[in-house]
Amino acid sequence: MPTENELLLCKIGNGALAGIVGVGVSFPLDLIKTKFQLNKVEYQGKFSNAYRAVVAERGLRGLYGGIGINMLLITPEKALKLVVNDRMRARLTDKNGKISIANQVIAGATAGTCQCIVTSPMEMFKIAGQTGTPVSVTWAQRTAGRVTALGKMQGIYTGFCATLIRDIPFSAVYFPFYAIVREQMACRLLKPGEDPTFFMNFGSGLVSGLVGALAVTPMDCIKTRIQKQGGISWMEAARSVVAEGRQQNGSLGAAQALFNGGLARGIVVGVLFGAAQVMYELQATEKFLGYV
């Protein structure tokens, strides 16, 4: 029997694999979403125009621009998110094996908070790569004029607060929703004692990721603007997004601007978490080591 620490390491391994697979599947759509959010006017409000522009400029390989840094950092990011949620749920489950919706929200919010330690710099470098800016250039821009290690860290964590405000509510929505959807699907589609299938795990992650991502799209638009431009406040970024939308289509355009690329982001996050949950629930690391 594996020890508790060995099982924890297995969960970390599963989370890392989940992140790699999820990003590999969803990255091209995420890149197009980023370009669309930053240049909606240029693309005349059409997501398809953003896709054509990327392919025309960089070819099909350009759809994976910036994936290197994302693949490197998604490993600890997803491991943190999935494992912290699992551990918190275990701590907040009562003696009868039940966990309330409120405690599920707390577990998810805690996971979202912890992951931001990695998510914030990862997404800043990812956005730079997706828009054709080398990591070294972004590093130089964000650390320019900052002498101390703390100052450099502050530059690298540009947009950290916006990332927190996006990812805490997302995780608070996503994890309880995933557990509920998966449980309901199991009740209706499985016999007692049967394990959830590939399609049930993927479907639960897809639907839950889509719902959670759509709910926090305004914060994603603002965070993307902050991390791309740097040196601007949360309010300045929000005003910039709204002003562009108002210029294009009045008050309705201002509201729509906050949801730029919302459906695309919902699909990206849904596919990412669907694939991630499949890998996580497969317990690949435990099987590889012969624990199950």
C-alpha positions in Angstrom: 0.0 0.0 0.0 1.4 3.5 -0.9 1.9 6.0 1.9 0.0 9.3 2.1 3.0 11.2 0.8 3.4 8.7 -2.1 -0.3 9.2 -3.0 0.2 13.0 -2.8 3.1 12.8 -5.3 0.9 10.6 -7.6 -1.8 13.3 -7.5 0.8 15.9 -8.3 2.0 13.8 -11.2 -1.6 13.3 -12.4 -2.2 17.1 -12.2 0.9 17.8 -14.2 -0.1 15.3 -16.9 -3.6 16.8 -16.9 -2.2 20.3 -17.5 0.0 19.2 -20.4 -2.7 17.3 -22.2 -5.3 20.1 -21.6 -3.0 22.8 -23.0 -1.9 20.8 -25.9 -5.5 20.3 -27.0 -6.8 23.8 -26.4 -3.9 26.1 -27.1 -4.6 27.2 -30.7 -8.1 28.4 -29.8 -6.7 30.2 -26.8 -4.2 32.0 -28.9 -6.8 33.2 -31.3 -9.0 34.3 -28.3 -6.1 36.4 -27.0 -5.5 38.1 -30.3 -9.2 38.8 -30.7 -9.5 40.4 -27.2 -6.6 42.7 -27.8 -7.6 43.7 -31.4 -11.4 43.4 -31.8 -11.6 46.6 -33.8 -8.9 45.5 -36.2 -10.6 42.2 -36.8 -14.0 43.9 -37.3 -15.5 42.0 -34.4 -15.2 38.7 -36.2 -13.3 35.8 -34.5 -12.7 34.2 -37.8 -10.7 37.2 -39.0 -8.4 36.8 -36.0 -7.8 33.2 -37.0 -7.1 34.2 -40.6 -4.7 36.9 -39.5 -2.7 34.5 -37.4 -2.4 31.9 -40.1 -1.5 34.5 -42.8 1.2 36.1 -40.6 2.8 33.0 -39.1 1.3 29.9 -40.8 -0.4 27.0 -38.9 2.6 26.7 -36.6 1.8 30.2 -35.4 -1.3 28.8 -33.7 1.1 27.3 -31.1 3.2 30.5 -30.6 4.1 30.9 -27.0 3.2 27.3 -26.0 6.7 26.5 -24.7 6.5 28.6 -21.6 2.9 27.6 -21.1 3.8 23.9 -21.2 6.7 24.5 -18.8 4.5 26.3 -16.2 1.2 24.5 -16.7 2.7 21.5 -14.9 3.0 23.1 -11.4 -0.1 25.3 -12.1 -2.6 22.5 -12.8 -0.9 20.2 -10.1 -1.5 23.0 -7.5 -5.0 23.6 -8.6 -6.3 20.0 -8.7 -4.3 18.7 -5.7 -5.2 21.7 -3.4 -8.9 21.3 -4.3 -8.7 17.5 -3.6 -6.9 18.0 -0.3 -9.3 20.8 0.9 -12.3 18.7 -0.1 -10.9 15.8 2.0 -10.5 18.1 5.0 -13.9 19.7 4.7 -15.8 16.4 4.2 -17.8 15.3 7.3 -17.7 11.9 9.0 -20.4 10.6 6.8 -18.4 11.3 3.6 -20.6 14.3 2.7 -19.4 17.8 1.7 -21.7 20.8 1.6 -21.9 23.2 -1.4 -20.4 25.9 0.8 -17.4 23.8 1.7 -17.0 22.8 -2.0 -16.9 26.5 -2.9 -14.3 27.2 -0.1 -12.1 24.3 -1.5 -12.3 25.6 -5.0 -11.6 29.2 -4.0 -8.5 28.0 -2.0 -7.3 26.1 -5.1 -7.8 29.2 -7.3 -5.9 31.4 -4.9 -2.9 29.0 -4.7 -2.7 28.5 -8.5 -2.3 32.2 -9.1 1.2 32.1 -7.8 2.1 30.3 -11.0 -0.8 31.4 -13.3 -0.1 35.2 -13.2 3.5 35.1 -14.6 2.7 32.1 -16.8 -0.1 33.9 -18.6 1.8 37.2 -19.0 4.6 35.3 -20.8 2.0 33.2 -22.7 0.2 36.3 -24.0 3.6 37.8 -25.1 4.4 34.6 -27.0 0.9 34.6 -28.5 1.3 38.1 -29.8 4.8 37.5 -31.2 6.9 39.0 -28.4 9.9 36.8 -27.2 10.0 35.9 -23.5 13.3 37.7 -23.1 11.9 40.9 -24.4 8.9 40.7 -22.0 11.2 39.9 -19.1 13.4 43.0 -20.0 10.3 45.2 -20.3 8.8 44.1 -17.0 12.0 44.3 -15.0 13.4 47.5 -16.6 14.4 50.1 -14.0 13.8 47.6 -11.1 17.0 47.1 -9.2 16.0 44.9 -6.2 14.8 41.3 -6.4 11.4 42.4 -4.9 11.1 45.0 -7.6 11.7 42.5 -10.4 9.2 40.1 -8.9 6.6 42.9 -8.9 7.2 43.4 -12.6 6.9 39.7 -13.3 3.7 39.6 -11.4 2.1 42.4 -13.4 -1.7 41.7 -13.4 -1.5 39.5 -10.3 -4.6 41.1 -8.6 -6.6 40.8 -11.8 -5.6 37.2 -12.0 -6.8 36.6 -8.4 -10.1 38.3 -9.0 -10.6 36.1 -12.1 -9.4 32.7 -10.9 -10.8 32.6 -7.3 -14.5 33.0 -8.4 -13.8 30.7 -11.4 -12.5 27.9 -9.2 -15.3 28.5 -6.7 -17.8 27.9 -9.5 -15.9 25.2 -11.4 -15.1 22.6 -8.8 -18.5 22.3 -7.1 -20.2 22.4 -10.6 -18.0 19.7 -11.8 -18.7 17.5 -8.8 -22.4 18.0 -9.1 -22.6 17.4 -12.9 -20.4 14.3 -12.6 -22.5 12.9 -9.7 -25.8 13.5 -11.6 -24.4 11.9 -14.7 -23.3 8.9 -12.7 -26.7 8.6 -11.0 -28.5 8.5 -14.4 -26.1 6.6 -16.6 -24.2 4.2 -14.3 -25.1 1.1 -12.3 -24.1 1.0 -8.6 -20.3 0.4 -8.3 -19.4 1.4 -11.8 -16.8 4.1 -12.4 -17.5 7.2 -14.4 -16.5 6.8 -18.1 -14.1 8.9 -20.2 -17.0 10.8 -21.7 -18.6 11.5 -18.4 -15.3 13.0 -17.0 -14.7 14.9 -20.2 -18.3 16.1 -20.4 -18.4 17.2 -16.8 -15.1 19.2 -17.2 -16.2 20.7 -20.5 -19.6 22.0 -19.2 -18.2 23.2 -15.8 -15.2 24.9 -17.5 -17.5 26.6 -20.0 -19.9 27.9 -17.3 -17.1 29.1 -15.0 -15.1 30.8 -17.8 -18.1 32.7 -19.2 -18.9 34.0 -15.7 -15.5 35.6 -15.3 -14.8 36.7 -18.9 -14.8 40.5 -18.1 -11.9 39.9 -15.6 -10.0 37.9 -18.3 -10.4 40.8 -20.8 -9.0 43.3 -18.2 -6.2 41.0 -17.1 -5.1 40.3 -20.7 -5.0 44.1 -21.3 -2.9 44.7 -18.1 -0.4 42.0 -18.9 0.0 42.9 -22.5 0.5 46.7 -21.9 2.0 46.7 -18.4 2.2 49.7 -16.2 -1.5 50.4 -16.2 -4.0 50.0 -13.3 -7.0 47.7 -13.1 -9.3 50.6 -13.6 -7.3 52.0 -16.5 -7.5 48.7 -18.3 -11.2 48.4 -17.7 -11.8 51.9 -19.0 -9.7 51.2 -22.1 -11.7 48.0 -22.9 -15.1 49.8 -22.3 -14.1 52.9 -24.3 -13.1 50.8 -27.3 -16.5 49.0 -27.2 -18.4 52.2 -26.8 -16.6 53.8 -29.8 -17.6 50.8 -31.9 -21.3 50.3 -30.9 -22.3 52.7 -28.1 -23.4 51.5 -24.7 -24.2 48.0 -26.0 -20.7 47.8 -27.5 -19.2 48.8 -24.1 -21.0 45.9 -22.4 -20.1 43.5 -25.2 -16.4 44.6 -25.0 -16.2 43.1 -21.5 -17.2 39.7 -23.0 -14.8 39.8 -26.0 -13.9 36.3 -26.9 -16.1 35.0 -24.1 -17.6 32.0 -26.0 -14.1 31.2 -27.4 -12.6 31.4 -23.9 -15.4 29.3 -22.5 -14.7 26.6 -25.1 -11.0 26.8 -24.5 -11.3 26.4 -20.8 -14.0 23.8 -21.2 -11.8 21.7 -23.5 -8.7 22.3 -21.3 -10.5 21.1 -18.1 -12.3 18.3 -19.8 -9.0 16.9 -21.0 -7.4 17.7 -17.7 -10.1 16.0 -15.6 -9.9 12.9 -17.8 -6.2 12.6 -17.2 -6.5 13.3 -13.5 -9.3 10.8 -13.0 -7.4 8.1 -15.0 -4.8 8.0 -12.1 -2.1 7.4 -14.7 0.7 7.9 -12.2 -0.7 5.4 -9.7 -1.2 2.8 -12.5 2.4 3.4 -13.8 3.8 2.8 -10.3 1.6 -0.2 -9.7 -0.4 1.3 -6.9 -3.8 0.5 -8.5 
